[in-house]
Amino acid sequence: MEIREVFARNLRSARQAKGLSQEELAHRADIDRTYISSLERSVYNASIDVVDRLAVVLGIEAGELLKRPPEEPQMPTQLDE
Protein backbone atom coordinates (compact mmCIF):
# COMPACT_ATOMS: atom_id res chain seq x y z
CA MET A 1 0.00 0.00 0.00
CA GLU A 2 1.40 3.40 -0.96
CA ILE A 3 1.89 6.04 1.73
CA ARG A 4 -0.80 8.23 0.16
CA GLU A 5 -3.31 5.40 0.64
CA VAL A 6 -2.11 4.81 4.20
CA PHE A 7 -2.60 8.51 4.97
CA ALA A 8 -6.05 8.53 3.35
CA ARG A 9 -7.27 5.55 5.39
CA ASN A 10 -5.82 6.86 8.63
CA LEU A 11 -7.24 10.34 8.09
CA ARG A 12 -10.73 9.02 7.38
CA SER A 13 -10.57 6.63 10.32
CA ALA A 14 -9.35 9.30 12.77
CA ARG A 15 -11.93 11.81 11.53
CA GLN A 16 -14.78 9.34 11.90
CA ALA A 17 -13.53 8.23 15.33
CA LYS A 18 -13.80 11.87 16.47
CA GLY A 19 -17.29 12.11 14.98
CA LEU A 20 -16.30 14.90 12.63
CA SER A 21 -17.63 15.50 9.15
CA GLN A 22 -15.20 16.43 6.41
CA GLU A 23 -16.66 19.92 6.55
CA GLU A 24 -16.11 20.30 10.31
CA LEU A 25 -12.55 18.96 10.10
CA ALA A 26 -11.81 21.33 7.24
CA HIS A 27 -13.25 24.28 9.15
CA ARG A 28 -11.24 23.52 12.30
CA ALA A 29 -8.01 22.98 10.32
CA ASP A 30 -8.65 26.00 8.07
CA ILE A 31 -8.54 23.80 4.96
CA ASP A 32 -11.06 23.59 2.12
CA ARG A 33 -13.55 20.72 2.51
CA THR A 34 -12.98 19.52 -1.03
CA TYR A 35 -9.27 19.20 -0.23
CA ILE A 36 -10.10 16.94 2.76
CA SER A 37 -12.24 14.82 0.44
CA SER A 38 -9.40 14.62 -2.08
CA LEU A 39 -6.93 13.60 0.63
CA GLU A 40 -9.27 10.85 1.82
CA ARG A 41 -9.55 9.57 -1.76
CA SER A 42 -5.77 9.63 -2.29
CA VAL A 43 -6.07 12.24 -5.03
CA TYR A 44 -3.54 14.68 -3.56
CA ASN A 45 -0.41 14.47 -1.45
CA ALA A 46 -0.62 16.44 1.79
CA SER A 47 2.24 18.68 2.78
CA ILE A 48 3.85 18.05 6.15
CA ASP A 49 2.27 21.28 7.40
CA VAL A 50 -1.20 20.06 6.44
CA VAL A 51 -0.56 16.68 8.07
CA ASP A 52 0.40 18.51 11.26
CA ARG A 53 -2.66 20.81 11.19
CA LEU A 54 -4.99 17.85 10.71
CA ALA A 55 -3.30 15.88 13.49
CA VAL A 56 -3.63 18.79 15.91
CA VAL A 57 -7.36 19.07 15.19
CA LEU A 58 -7.78 15.31 15.51
CA GLY A 59 -5.83 15.26 18.78
CA ILE A 60 -3.23 12.76 17.59
CA GLU A 61 0.45 12.77 16.68
CA ALA A 62 1.16 13.52 13.02
CA GLY A 63 2.98 10.20 12.74
CA GLU A 64 -0.25 8.34 13.49
CA LEU A 65 -1.64 9.56 10.18
CA LEU A 66 1.31 7.97 8.37
CA LYS A 67 1.50 4.71 10.30
CA ARG A 68 1.08 1.64 8.13
CA PRO A 69 -1.32 -1.05 9.33
CA PRO A 70 0.23 -4.28 10.62
CA GLU A 71 1.06 -6.72 7.86
CA GLU A 72 -1.63 -9.29 7.20
CA PRO A 73 -0.40 -12.88 7.25
CA GLN A 74 0.16 -14.17 3.76
CA MET A 75 -0.90 -17.55 2.53
CA PRO A 76 2.11 -19.80 1.96
CA THR A 77 2.95 -20.50 -1.66
CA GLN A 78 4.23 -23.79 -3.01
CA LEU A 79 7.74 -22.31 -2.92
CA ASP A 80 7.41 -21.70 0.85
CA GLU A 81 6.55 -25.31 1.62
Buried (B, 14 or more C-beta within 10 A) or exposed (E): EEEBEBBBBBBBBBBEEBEBEBEBBBBBBEBEBEBBBBBBEBEEEBEEEBBBBBBEBBEBEBEBBBEEEEEEEEEEEEEEE
